[in-house]
Amino acid sequence: MKCLYAALLCLIFSFTAFAEVSKVEASVDKNPVMMDEAFVLSITAYGDAKREAFDSSPLLKDFVVGRTSVSSKTSIINFDTTRTTTWSTTLFPRAKGTFTIPSFTIEGKQSNPIDIEVVAVKQNDKQPARDYYVTTEVDANSVYLQQQIRYTVKLFFATNIERGSLDAPQLAKAQIKQLGEDKQYTDIINGRRYQIIERTFAVIPQQSGDFTIRGPVFSGEVLASSSSQRFGFFNRTQEVNRIGPDIDISVKAKPEGIDYHWLPSEFVRLDEEWQSEKFVVGEPITRTVSLTAIGVVEEQLPELPQLYPPHFKRYPDQAVTATVDKNETLIAQRKESLAVIPTQAGDFVLPEITVPWFNVLTEKTEYATLPARTITVQPASDIALANTPTATSTDTVTDLNSIPEHSPAARPLSDFNFRIMLFISALLCVTLCGWVVTGWKYRQLKSTLAHKRDDSLVQPFLDSEHAYKQLLTHIKSGQPSTIYRSLMIWINAIAPAHVEVPSDWAATQVLQPYIDNLFASKYGNEHQPWDSKGFAKQVATLRKQFKKKKTTDKAALPALYPQ
């Protein structure tokens, strides 16, 4: 027991003795290194060091700092305890030349600086072919602000890769988006066959000036080539890291004199689509205008101008934007839909829609245009009459070629003289009836002349009763176009004869707020509730006023709110 206690005491004193860091060492796994390959920097502290004691930020000046792993080890030999903490950091050089890895301080102890040589990548027939490497290229090194750069990265590998990942390129203050799917194919380079993975990115710089696109980093695992790294039936793997070359670009600012929304592109187009080509007073028609641009994203597209004559009510919908990639090019589109309701009949001109944009190919300002167009708005009453079923001559037209040969219609009259006599008899009958009617009208002229004024006022009211009932029925349905058409039919029935446009009649002006509320509730963005009861009540008030004033001057009814 005494020996056991002595061993425990020695062990405790040993841990205490090595609680502080005694020294720090630094090493690299290879020197020199090529520009596109990674090397591992190891910092080892002897003693009880904290895991967060290592700071890799001083390396960012000359290297791309990758993943850092931390490991600790404790060994006891003849009661002598040794504890170490090792930080392993993957580094990629930014340029060729000789660089110094600075000293690092861990718990008051400093590591030794290391000079490392970075050589350029050279691969020719005299040198052995490399197993793995990454290449990068752009379609243009000088572009305008917010112009798309097509960035292509290719990964070449001569042996199978167990697993791996390829990062995106890096550029400060830029939008970077992958275009399409990866392409995989094979090629023979310097007499050696390679598997190639090609990936394309769209880089859109958001600031003018000179910049460097940092190459993407590939990290993967491949089968170890050494047989000593095999374990049973399982193959050991080794880590492979490669980085693509950096590319310098120049981003030009907007040219002077550009006072419109900046839209750099190779092609811009405006299109429109109408729900119908038939324009009727009070009936909504949806117009959709689309703006399409190549080489930009949807956030760069401007709002479209909405210009319409004053007799058109507009109820815009929320714009729809999208960005897709096709043939390794971004295509952005903005769609704006608008419900248009004409309030007056006649011919109107819809103004031209123009969107200026900057052509990056010609370096000039161009315009995407929808030309002006003339439309004809038909009155609501004419459409209502046109929709009413009436008997026409076409209802009774018969195809002569379809009549059977032995039918009565196909059998001609044989006696021509009989036709002549029948015509003369009919003419005499019509003449005699005309004389009788004329005499009867003359005798009744004096008795009807006194009541002519009253009849001209009462009859329109009697004809309007049916239209009024239909209007009340349609108000309950809540359909704007049907309600507006029924309202125009009723107003035509009760309006004074000399009023050319019933909607301009002073007595109907009080209905305009209710009509606006009706269309806004159906086509407006806010979907405000429609006051159907108030609308029906105001229509009933107009009807009562017309009935009370039917014996007054027939020229026009007085306004509900006189000046």
FENHUHU-V866914 format. One record per residue. RES is the residue in three letters. PSI is psi in degrees with one decimal (* if undefined). OMEGA is omega as a letter, one per 40 degrees, with the letter a starting at -180 (NA if undefined). D_LAST is the distance of its C-alpha to the last C-alpha in whole Angstrom. Layout:
RES_PSI_OMEGA_D_LAST ; RES_PSI_OMEGA_D_LAST
This chain:
MET_-38.0_a_120 ; LYS_-38.0_i_120 ; CYS_-39.4_i_120 ; LEU_-43.8_i_117 ; TYR_-38.5_i_115 ; ALA_-38.6_i_117 ; ALA_-40.6_i_115 ; LEU_-40.8_i_112 ; LEU_-40.8_i_112 ; CYS_-40.1_i_113 ; LEU_-41.9_i_110 ; ILE_-44.2_i_107 ; PHE_-31.5_i_109 ; SER_-43.6_i_108 ; PHE_-38.8_a_105 ; THR_-38.3_a_104 ; ALA_-33.3_a_106 ; PHE_24.3_i_104 ; ALA_-30.4_a_101 ; GLU_153.6_i_100 ; VAL_128.6_a_99 ; SER_-34.9_i_103 ; LYS_163.4_i_102 ; VAL_133.2_i_99 ; GLU_150.0_i_100 ; ALA_142.5_i_98 ; SER_159.5_i_99 ; VAL_154.9_a_97 ; ASP_-15.4_i_98 ; LYS_148.8_i_98 ; ASN_115.4_e_99 ; PRO_174.6_i_98 ; VAL_155.9_i_95 ; MET_159.6_a_93 ; MET_-32.9_a_89 ; ASP_0.4_a_88 ; GLU_157.1_a_90 ; ALA_155.3_i_90 ; PHE_161.0_a_92 ; VAL_125.8_i_93 ; LEU_127.4_a_93 ; SER_127.0_i_95 ; ILE_118.8_a_95 ; THR_125.5_i_97 ; ALA_128.8_i_98 ; TYR_114.6_a_101 ; GLY_-172.8_a_100 ; ASP_84.8_a_98 ; ALA_150.3_i_94 ; LYS_145.1_a_91 ; ARG_-27.1_a_89 ; GLU_15.1_a_86 ; ALA_-17.7_a_88 ; PHE_132.3_i_88 ; ASP_117.5_a_85 ; SER_4.6_a_85 ; SER_-32.6_i_82 ; PRO_-15.9_a_85 ; LEU_-13.5_a_85 ; LEU_-19.2_a_82 ; LYS_-42.0_a_83 ; ASP_-10.0_a_85 ; PHE_158.7_i_85 ; VAL_117.0_a_82 ; VAL_122.8_i_83 ; GLY_-145.3_a_83 ; ARG_142.3_i_84 ; THR_127.0_i_86 ; SER_150.1_a_88 ; VAL_134.6_i_90 ; SER_146.3_i_94 ; SER_146.9_a_96 ; LYS_137.1_i_100 ; THR_128.5_i_103 ; SER_143.6_i_106 ; ILE_116.2_i_109 ; ILE_116.9_a_113 ; ASN_46.0_i_116 ; PHE_10.4_i_113 ; ASP_118.2_a_112 ; THR_130.4_i_108 ; THR_126.0_i_106 ; ARG_131.5_i_102 ; THR_150.6_i_100 ; THR_125.8_a_96 ; THR_130.3_i_95 ; TRP_124.9_a_92 ; SER_119.8_a_92 ; THR_131.2_i_89 ; THR_127.0_a_88 ; LEU_141.8_i_87 ; PHE_127.5_i_86 ; PRO_147.5_i_87 ; ARG_-26.9_a_84 ; ALA_165.7_i_87 ; LYS_155.8_a_90 ; GLY_-170.8_i_93 ; THR_126.4_a_94 ; PHE_155.4_a_92 ; THR_123.6_i_93 ; ILE_118.9_a_92 ; PRO_171.0_i_92 ; SER_147.9_i_94 ; PHE_137.3_a_92 ; THR_122.1_i_93 ; ILE_115.1_i_93 ; GLU_40.5_i_94 ; GLY_-6.9_i_95 ; LYS_141.7_a_98 ; GLN_147.7_i_97 ; SER_169.0_i_97 ; ASN_139.2_i_99 ; PRO_155.3_a_97 ; ILE_129.6_i_97 ; ASP_125.9_a_97 ; ILE_137.8_a_96 ; GLU_130.0_i_96 ; VAL_122.2_a_93 ; VAL_154.9_i_94 ; ALA_155.3_i_92 ; VAL_120.4_i_92 ; LYS_125.5_i_95 ; GLN_112.9_i_96 ; ASN_-173.0_a_98 ; ASP_-24.1_a_101 ; LYS_-17.2_a_103 ; GLN_149.5_i_102 ; PRO_142.6_a_101 ; ALA_141.7_a_98 ; ARG_148.5_a_96 ; ASP_-34.7_a_95 ; TYR_135.8_i_91 ; TYR_164.4_a_89 ; VAL_136.8_i_85 ; THR_154.2_i_83 ; THR_152.1_i_80 ; GLU_157.6_i_78 ; VAL_157.6_i_75 ; ASP_-16.3_i_73 ; ALA_133.2_i_72 ; ASN_-14.8_i_73 ; SER_117.3_a_70 ; VAL_170.7_i_67 ; TYR_164.7_i_63 ; LEU_130.6_i_61 ; GLN_18.5_i_60 ; GLN_141.2_a_62 ; GLN_134.6_i_64 ; ILE_126.5_i_68 ; ARG_112.7_a_70 ; TYR_124.8_a_73 ; THR_129.6_i_76 ; VAL_137.8_i_79 ; LYS_133.2_i_82 ; LEU_120.7_i_84 ; PHE_129.6_i_88 ; PHE_134.7_a_90 ; ALA_-17.4_i_94 ; THR_168.1_a_95 ; ASN_144.0_i_93 ; ILE_128.0_i_90 ; GLU_-47.0_i_90 ; ARG_158.4_i_87 ; GLY_168.2_i_84 ; SER_145.0_i_81 ; LEU_117.6_a_79 ; ASP_168.5_i_77 ; ALA_155.3_i_74 ; PRO_164.0_a_74 ; GLN_132.6_i_72 ; LEU_124.3_a_70 ; ALA_139.9_i_68 ; LYS_57.8_i_64 ; ALA_150.9_i_64 ; GLN_127.1_a_63 ; ILE_125.5_a_66 ; LYS_135.7_i_66 ; GLN_141.1_i_69 ; LEU_119.2_i_69 ; GLY_-165.1_a_70 ; GLU_164.6_i_73 ; ASP_146.4_i_76 ; LYS_137.0_i_79 ; GLN_130.1_i_83 ; TYR_175.2_a_85 ; THR_154.5_i_89 ; ASP_154.5_i_90 ; ILE_121.5_a_94 ; ILE_123.8_a_94 ; ASN_40.9_i_97 ; GLY_9.3_a_99 ; ARG_138.7_a_97 ; ARG_132.9_i_95 ; TYR_143.8_i_92 ; GLN_135.4_a_89 ; ILE_129.9_i_86 ; ILE_120.7_a_82 ; GLU_130.5_a_80 ; ARG_136.8_a_76 ; THR_138.4_i_73 ; PHE_150.7_i_70 ; ALA_120.8_i_67 ; VAL_120.1_a_67 ; ILE_101.5_a_64 ; PRO_140.7_a_64 ; GLN_10.2_i_61 ; GLN_140.9_i_63 ; SER_153.5_a_64 ; GLY_-171.1_i_68 ; ASP_128.5_a_71 ; PHE_168.5_i_72 ; THR_123.7_i_75 ; ILE_113.9_a_74 ; ARG_133.3_a_77 ; GLY_151.3_i_79 ; PRO_154.1_a_78 ; VAL_131.9_i_81 ; PHE_128.5_i_83 ; SER_126.4_a_85 ; GLY_177.4_i_87 ; GLU_133.9_i_90 ; VAL_163.1_i_93 ; LEU_135.9_i_97 ; ALA_134.9_a_99 ; SER_-21.5_a_102 ; SER_133.8_i_105 ; SER_-21.2_a_107 ; SER_-12.9_a_107 ; GLN_9.8_i_104 ; ARG_145.9_a_104 ; PHE_103.9_i_104 ; GLY_-130.9_i_106 ; PHE_0.5_a_104 ; PHE_140.5_i_101 ; ASN_135.8_i_100 ; ARG_150.0_i_99 ; THR_159.2_i_96 ; GLN_151.7_a_95 ; GLU_140.1_i_92 ; VAL_130.5_i_91 ; ASN_131.2_i_88 ; ARG_154.1_i_87 ; ILE_141.6_i_84 ; GLY_152.5_a_82 ; PRO_145.7_i_83 ; ASP_154.1_a_80 ; ILE_128.3_i_78 ; ASP_135.8_i_76 ; ILE_160.0_i_73 ; SER_125.2_a_71 ; VAL_114.8_a_67 ; LYS_143.6_i_65 ; ALA_171.8_i_61 ; LYS_138.0_i_58 ; PRO_153.1_i_59 ; GLU_146.5_i_57 ; GLY_-1.8_i_54 ; ILE_106.8_a_53 ; ASP_10.1_i_49 ; TYR_175.5_i_48 ; HIS_122.9_a_49 ; TRP_118.7_a_53 ; LEU_85.9_i_54 ; PRO_127.2_a_58 ; SER_170.5_i_59 ; GLU_-20.7_a_61 ; PHE_131.3_i_58 ; VAL_139.7_a_55 ; ARG_146.1_i_53 ; LEU_137.0_i_49 ; ASP_155.6_i_49 ; GLU_155.1_i_46 ; GLU_128.4_a_46 ; TRP_140.5_i_43 ; GLN_-34.2_i_43 ; SER_154.9_i_42 ; GLU_9.1_a_41 ; LYS_117.4_a_39 ; PHE_124.7_a_35 ; VAL_141.0_i_33 ; VAL_127.4_i_29 ; GLY_-6.9_a_29 ; GLU_127.4_a_32 ; PRO_144.9_i_34 ; ILE_131.9_a_37 ; THR_128.2_i_39 ; ARG_128.6_i_40 ; THR_121.0_i_43 ; VAL_129.3_a_44 ; SER_135.2_i_48 ; LEU_121.2_a_49 ; THR_132.4_a_53 ; ALA_147.0_a_55 ; ILE_138.2_i_59 ; GLY_17.7_i_61 ; VAL_170.5_i_58 ; VAL_165.9_a_57 ; GLU_-28.6_a_54 ; GLU_-18.8_a_53 ; GLN_-12.0_a_53 ; LEU_136.5_a_50 ; PRO_165.6_i_47 ; GLU_148.1_a_43 ; LEU_140.0_i_42 ; PRO_139.6_i_39 ; GLN_99.2_a_36 ; LEU_121.2_a_34 ; TYR_155.5_i_32 ; PRO_162.2_a_29 ; PRO_-20.2_a_26 ; HIS_29.8_i_25 ; PHE_124.0_i_28 ; LYS_139.6_a_28 ; ARG_133.6_i_31 ; TYR_89.1_a_33 ; PRO_148.1_i_36 ; ASP_167.5_a_39 ; GLN_135.9_a_42 ; ALA_147.0_i_44 ; VAL_124.7_a_48 ; THR_152.9_i_51 ; ALA_154.2_i_54 ; THR_126.9_i_57 ; VAL_162.1_i_61 ; ASP_133.2_a_64 ; LYS_128.8_a_65 ; ASN_44.2_i_69 ; GLU_34.9_i_69 ; THR_137.2_i_65 ; LEU_139.0_i_62 ; ILE_118.6_a_59 ; ALA_145.8_a_56 ; GLN_141.9_i_53 ; ARG_126.7_i_49 ; LYS_128.3_i_47 ; GLU_121.0_i_43 ; SER_142.2_a_41 ; LEU_127.4_i_37 ; ALA_118.1_a_35 ; VAL_130.4_a_33 ; ILE_107.1_i_30 ; PRO_139.5_a_29 ; THR_0.3_a_25 ; GLN_141.5_i_25 ; ALA_155.1_i_28 ; GLY_-173.5_i_30 ; ASP_130.9_a_33 ; PHE_155.5_i_32 ; VAL_119.9_i_35 ; LEU_123.4_a_36 ; PRO_162.4_i_37 ; GLU_142.9_i_41 ; ILE_124.4_a_42 ; THR_134.0_i_45 ; VAL_113.4_i_47 ; PRO_147.7_i_49 ; TRP_160.9_a_53 ; PHE_119.9_i_56 ; ASN_113.9_a_59 ; VAL_-14.8_i_62 ; LEU_-45.7_i_64 ; THR_-11.0_a_63 ; GLU_42.7_i_62 ; LYS_158.1_i_59 ; THR_130.9_i_55 ; GLU_173.5_a_54 ; TYR_130.7_i_51 ; ALA_128.3_a_50 ; THR_139.2_i_47 ; LEU_115.6_a_45 ; PRO_156.2_i_44 ; ALA_151.4_a_41 ; ARG_149.1_i_40 ; THR_130.5_i_38 ; ILE_153.9_i_37 ; THR_121.4_i_35 ; VAL_121.8_a_32 ; GLN_147.3_i_33 ; PRO_151.1_i_30 ; ALA_-35.6_a_30 ; SER_-36.8_i_30 ; ASP_-37.6_i_33 ; ILE_-37.0_i_35 ; ALA_-41.9_i_34 ; LEU_-34.9_a_36 ; ALA_-28.5_a_39 ; ASN_-10.0_a_40 ; THR_128.8_a_40 ; PRO_124.4_i_44 ; THR_153.6_i_44 ; ALA_126.8_a_48 ; THR_170.0_a_49 ; SER_-24.7_a_52 ; THR_-18.1_a_53 ; ASP_-23.6_a_53 ; THR_5.3_i_56 ; VAL_132.3_a_58 ; THR_140.0_i_61 ; ASP_117.8_a_64 ; LEU_-28.0_a_66 ; ASN_-15.6_a_69 ; SER_-4.0_a_68 ; ILE_130.3_i_69 ; PRO_151.8_a_73 ; GLU_-33.6_a_75 ; HIS_14.8_i_77 ; SER_160.2_i_73 ; PRO_-31.1_a_72 ; ALA_-24.5_a_69 ; ALA_-6.5_a_72 ; ARG_113.5_a_74 ; PRO_153.0_i_73 ; LEU_137.1_a_74 ; SER_-23.3_a_77 ; ASP_104.6_a_76 ; PHE_-36.6_a_74 ; ASN_-33.4_i_75 ; PHE_-36.1_i_73 ; ARG_-42.7_a_70 ; ILE_-47.0_a_70 ; MET_-39.2_i_70 ; LEU_-38.0_i_68 ; PHE_-43.3_a_65 ; ILE_-39.2_i_66 ; SER_-42.1_i_65 ; ALA_-38.7_i_62 ; LEU_-40.4_i_61 ; LEU_-39.4_i_62 ; CYS_-41.5_i_60 ; VAL_-40.1_i_57 ; THR_-42.0_i_57 ; LEU_-42.4_i_58 ; CYS_-37.1_i_55 ; GLY_-39.5_i_53 ; TRP_-41.2_a_54 ; VAL_-45.2_a_54 ; VAL_-39.0_a_50 ; THR_-43.2_i_49 ; GLY_-40.1_a_51 ; TRP_-38.2_i_49 ; LYS_-37.4_a_46 ; TYR_-38.9_a_47 ; ARG_-28.6_a_47 ; GLN_-0.6_a_44 ; LEU_-44.3_a_42 ; LYS_-37.6_a_41 ; SER_-29.3_a_41 ; THR_-18.1_a_38 ; LEU_-34.9_a_36 ; ALA_-28.9_a_35 ; HIS_7.6_a_33 ; LYS_-38.8_a_32 ; ARG_-43.8_a_29 ; ASP_-38.8_a_29 ; ASP_-35.9_a_31 ; SER_-22.7_i_28 ; LEU_-37.7_a_26 ; VAL_-40.0_a_28 ; GLN_-45.0_i_30 ; PRO_-35.6_i_28 ; PHE_-41.0_i_27 ; LEU_-38.2_i_30 ; ASP_-26.3_a_31 ; SER_-12.9_a_28 ; GLU_-41.4_i_30 ; HIS_-42.2_i_33 ; ALA_-35.7_i_30 ; TYR_-42.8_i_28 ; LYS_-40.2_i_32 ; GLN_-37.8_i_33 ; LEU_-43.8_i_29 ; LEU_-38.6_i_30 ; THR_-42.3_a_34 ; HIS_-29.3_i_33 ; ILE_-38.1_i_30 ; LYS_-27.1_a_34 ; SER_-30.2_i_36 ; GLY_16.3_i_33 ; GLN_115.4_a_34 ; PRO_-47.8_a_31 ; SER_-39.3_i_32 ; THR_-41.8_i_33 ; ILE_-43.1_a_30 ; TYR_-39.5_i_28 ; ARG_-42.2_i_30 ; SER_-35.2_i_29 ; LEU_-42.3_i_26 ; MET_-36.8_i_25 ; ILE_-42.5_i_28 ; TRP_-41.5_i_26 ; ILE_-38.5_i_23 ; ASN_-29.8_a_25 ; ALA_-30.6_a_26 ; ILE_-9.5_a_23 ; ALA_149.8_i_21 ; PRO_150.1_a_20 ; ALA_-31.4_a_24 ; HIS_-5.8_a_22 ; VAL_117.1_a_20 ; GLU_-41.6_i_23 ; VAL_106.5_a_22 ; PRO_-30.0_a_20 ; SER_-16.7_i_19 ; ASP_-1.8_a_17 ; TRP_133.7_a_15 ; ALA_-35.5_a_12 ; ALA_-22.9_a_13 ; THR_-3.8_a_15 ; GLN_-26.9_i_14 ; VAL_-16.1_i_14 ; LEU_-13.6_a_18 ; GLN_-43.2_i_18 ; PRO_-35.3_i_19 ; TYR_-35.7_i_21 ; ILE_-43.7_i_23 ; ASP_-41.9_i_23 ; ASN_-34.8_i_25 ; LEU_-49.6_a_27 ; PHE_-36.5_i_29 ; ALA_-37.5_i_29 ; SER_-25.9_a_31 ; LYS_-37.9_a_33 ; TYR_-7.0_i_34 ; GLY_158.9_a_33 ; ASN_-35.1_a_35 ; GLU_-14.5_i_34 ; HIS_55.6_i_34 ; GLN_148.8_a_31 ; PRO_148.2_a_31 ; TRP_133.6_a_29 ; ASP_80.0_a_27 ; SER_-35.6_a_28 ; LYS_-42.0_i_27 ; GLY_-36.0_i_24 ; PHE_-46.8_i_23 ; ALA_-37.2_i_25 ; LYS_-40.2_a_23 ; GLN_-36.3_i_20 ; VAL_-41.1_i_21 ; ALA_-36.0_i_23 ; THR_-43.1_i_19 ; LEU_-39.1_a_18 ; ARG_-42.7_i_21 ; LYS_-40.6_a_21 ; GLN_-39.4_i_18 ; PHE_-37.9_a_19 ; LYS_-37.3_a_22 ; LYS_-30.7_a_21 ; LYS_17.2_a_19 ; LYS_-18.3_a_22 ; THR_-1.6_i_23 ; THR_-168.9_a_20 ; ASP_129.7_a_19 ; LYS_-1.5_a_20 ; ALA_-45.5_a_18 ; ALA_149.2_i_16 ; LEU_146.9_i_14 ; PRO_151.8_i_10 ; ALA_150.5_i_9 ; LEU_-31.2_a_10 ; TYR_82.3_a_7 ; PRO_153.1_i_4 ; GLN_*_NA_0
